[in-house]
Amino acid sequence: MSDQPDNEPFFRSRWVEEPPGVEQIDAAVLPTGFRAGAVHCGLKGSGATDLGLVVCDEPQMSSAILLTRNAAAAAPIRVCRDHLDRDSIRAAIVNSGNANAATGEQGMVDALAMRDAAAAALGIEPGGVAVAETGVIGVPMEMDRVLGAIDRLAGSLSTDGAVAFSEAIMTTDKWPKRCTLRAGGVTVSAQAKGAGMIEPGFATMLCFVQTDAVIGRTAGALDEAAAASFERITVDGQMSTNDTLLLQASGSSGLGLPEGLLDAVLLQLALEVVADGEGATRVGRIEVKGAADAAEAELVARRIANSPLVKTALLGRDPNWGRIAQAAGAALAGSDIGELGPDVISADELAGAQREAELGLTLDRGEAAAHVYFSDLTHEYISINAEYTT
């Protein structure tokens, strides 16, 4: 996976099964019932767009949202937790350049002010507006700039504003993560951002999904799709203060969501986030089999995926299976799992030329299995994060 234009295939990972009958269309186009747009309000000194808005114009729509479990959750997360009608989220107001995290009670006041201004500009109830923010932590918001741009932002909304919206939510991303797809008479569009501070739960990013499908169990559908995608990734083992994943369904098509479509879209987006991990050049998938139970399989897989030694072996194309062995042993410290050798560790693809490497470990402790997708660790990751605020 790489920085590919929107006319290249969206489903391009070896680990994503494309559902049948999918047509990829212009990523700017939104499903029936939605509008989006973006403006530059001044939070980014570069002059790039930094304030986006997406709205569903169908009052009888359905929605679901997942939020970070970080105990130091940012103000917009607390607004969504405590002041949002999760089943009927009509709109999301999003800024990049400032996470509005670790900003005290003023941060909460500012996030509520963003919500209220967006609701007023759209003529909807404040409880139907989600707030999402991303960028530097611990810096007060420049609210005069944000609030001064919201009416202009609302006036920019259009049915083909998804590309503009996707670009407004980016921070250290090298490329936008987005798509618009049609299948079985239903349209799904999605926009995501994320490159660093990536480790579930549930993921470390912002992601917005819109569809004109009728979804009876919106929260259940989102939970299941996220569990197999954004819950399966890591770049650096760090949990964000601002994770937000929003699904909105206008129901305008009158049709149900094709089986597997949402799952495939979220998995491809999750893998795009890993592939764009700050400085990343390769993506790995580690599958642990034969664990005593699901929790043990998960523990071992994550320890391997987050090991700096394994990640640098992925970078250097070094088939050093011993690094996988040590990480697994560290995960199960205090137990005796015997000698782990190349007969139970698959590491050959570490040395391969491909950008996606499949790795494996088989224990002899039970029947449970788990897998995690992860990125390599490069010099650029250190440079980006050493200089992020300076």
Secondary structure by P-SEA (a helix, b strand, c coil): ccccccccccccccccccccccccccccccccccccccccccccccccccbbbbbbccccccbbbbbbccccccaaaaaaacccccccccbbbbbcccccccccaaaaaaaaaaaaaaaaaaccccccbbbbbbcccccccaaaaaaacaaaaaaaccccaaaaaaaaaccccccccccccccccbbbbbccccccccccccccbbbbbbcccccccaaaaaaaaaaacccccccccccccbbbbbbbbccccccccccaaaaaaaaaaaaaaaaacccccbbbbbbbcccccaaaaaaaaaaaaacaaaaaaaaaccccaaaaaaaaaaaacccccccccccccccccccccccbbbbbbbbcccccbbbbbbbbbcaaaaaaaacccc
